Amino acid sequence: MTISAQFGDKLFQGFSTVPFAILLVTDSTEFLINHPNPSSDFKLLGMDEILKTNIYYRKTQFSPKILATFPAVNGLSCSVVGTPENTNTNSTEWVVFLLHEHFHQYQNADPEYFNSVDDLDLSNGDQTGSWMLNYPFPYDSVPVMEKYESFTQALYKAVTQGGRSNLKKYFAARRKLRDILSEADYRYLSFQIWQEGLARYTEYNFLELLIHENYSPSKEMMALPDFISFSEYKSKMYQNDMDNLLQNKLDETKRVCFYYVGFAEGVLLDRLNQSWREKYLTDKFYIEHYSKE
């Protein structure tokens, strides 16, 4: 919460004004943090002196392994997260993941977000939002897989090697992938890259900013046995995500592939147009609109 308040607006205008409501899920109890209007099934635990907010609690309802953002309590978008131990993350990684989830709250807080998502016309009547996870994208199509692999290879080279020639090959490979997809399938791909891929990149962006600004975590945070420095985690994250960009197979990893595409395209966007974030909420879903080809 401190990182978001101190640095969020340096990445996206208005980021720090979005309510950072958190539902922390433990094995037996859920703790509601920073929520302005808890539902009646929560009881007040008290005011937390560090967080400067009331903490509420109830018996656990969600999986202790959860990492997600949705309107979990009284219609307000909440970051619903298990502990680092239950989500198989170290403490540094967990903090950065929570910033990822808060980025989804930033998306959801935009007044036009839900109408814009509806206008994509991808739900096929599903009102639960599960279509975002289960949309029948042609992951198993051999022609699509071939174009996707060519695209990710070209993206990898554009990011890691640079150069005008590699950039042109990336744009060409992206167009070929777009052209082989139906209009609906391309809308879904674009939506996932915009929503999840750039959220993944925003984690990395926060790390860059924390390092640049010489941000120092609390002594208690650094004393945790699993804590690693933001600098070390940034290096590991970059290597991991770029490896996954190349190695993940579309028919095996499916939707998760788009996280790493968005991560790499975010890195590239910063080189092509440093003001691209200004368009993020006003020109949704098609991130090719953000670059200056």
Secondary structure as GFF3:
##gff-version 3
##sequence-region A 1 293
A	DSSP	alpha_helix	2	11	.	.	.	ID=ss1
A	DSSP	three_ten_helix	15	17	.	.	.	ID=ss2
A	DSSP	beta_strand	22	25	.	.	.	ID=ss3
A	DSSP	beta_strand	29	33	.	.	.	ID=ss4
A	DSSP	beta_strand	43	48	.	.	.	ID=ss5
A	DSSP	beta_strand	53	59	.	.	.	ID=ss6
A	DSSP	beta_strand	67	73	.	.	.	ID=ss7
A	DSSP	beta_strand	76	82	.	.	.	ID=ss8
A	DSSP	alpha_helix	91	109	.	.	.	ID=ss9
A	DSSP	alpha_helix	113	119	.	.	.	ID=ss10
A	DSSP	alpha_helix	131	134	.	.	.	ID=ss11
A	DSSP	alpha_helix	142	160	.	.	.	ID=ss12
A	DSSP	alpha_helix	164	180	.	.	.	ID=ss13
A	DSSP	alpha_helix	183	192	.	.	.	ID=ss14
A	DSSP	pi_helix	193	197	.	.	.	ID=ss15
A	DSSP	alpha_helix	198	212	.	.	.	ID=ss16
A	DSSP	alpha_helix	219	222	.	.	.	ID=ss17
A	DSSP	alpha_helix	230	247	.	.	.	ID=ss18
A	DSSP	alpha_helix	250	253	.	.	.	ID=ss19
A	DSSP	three_ten_helix	254	256	.	.	.	ID=ss20
A	DSSP	alpha_helix	257	272	.	.	.	ID=ss21
A	DSSP	three_ten_helix	276	279	.	.	.	ID=ss22
A	DSSP	three_ten_helix	287	290	.	.	.	ID=ss23
###
